[in-house]
Amino acid sequence: MSLVTTPAVVLQTYRYSETSKVVRLATRDLGVQSAIAKGALRPKSRFGAGLELLSEGVAQLYFRETRELHTLGAFDLVNLRRDLAGDVGRFAGAAALAEVMLKMAPPAPLQLAYDTLTAALDVLEAASPERVDATAVRAMWRLVAVLGFEPSLTACVHDGAAIEPAGAVVFSVADGGVFCSRCAPSPSEPPSRLPPQAYRDLLALNDPRVELPALDLPHAAAHRRLVARFVRYHLAEAGSLSALDFWERRAWVPPPATRTPIPSAAS
């Protein structure tokens, strides 16, 4: 057993006993790990209020490679991320990112994924209200990409031909990208037909070097559905994804009395 000190973000917590709880951590140096925080539920715990969802700090883990549950010796809080918790939309997007990290990242060093997650939380925390949706969608696509599931968007996923859209572009969740006009996606999952603007928005959402596209509510909803479908398909064995479901459906917003049909731009 060795004592490892590593930057970490809390992805999940649950009660282990009357006084302790288990935390699932995204760590920069060890990947996603589970640890027991002994005494964390006591009124005068040395962990204080630091072990909350999305809290970022420096963890000290008594780590043994042959174990799945380690011991958390300390968690020095760096950022409680209160601004995320103060807005349901921001928190929903951040919680969905944490859930995907928890389900997709390995229990092994993957520093790029950790840095992508923390950068996404920073940007989401600072985003203006009208950009929260697009910021969260971009963050989800970027996290999915660094975890090894990057979609093919500029070349046909079947034959590698460059995509030159003259009309709608076919995107297949099952095949992992777009198709040229000569190829057809597999029938296992219904493909999406992206109108030119929706395709350009998807390219921008997957490229952090360009400005975020301005998405109105219906198109933001369509892009949330698309990335959520992509995640679910490629995490088919991960079980329930409740945070992703909540974020995708904007379940905190009461449905309107009269529903307006949502365009199928990226649905």
Beta strands, then each sheet from edge to edge (+ up, - down):
strand 1: 2-15
strand 2: 21-27
strand 3: 31-37
strand 4: 56-63
strand 5: 69-79
strand 6: 169-172
strand 7: 177-179
strand 8: 192-194
sheet 1: 1+ 2- 3+ 5+ 4- 1+
sheet 2: 7+ 6- 8+
end
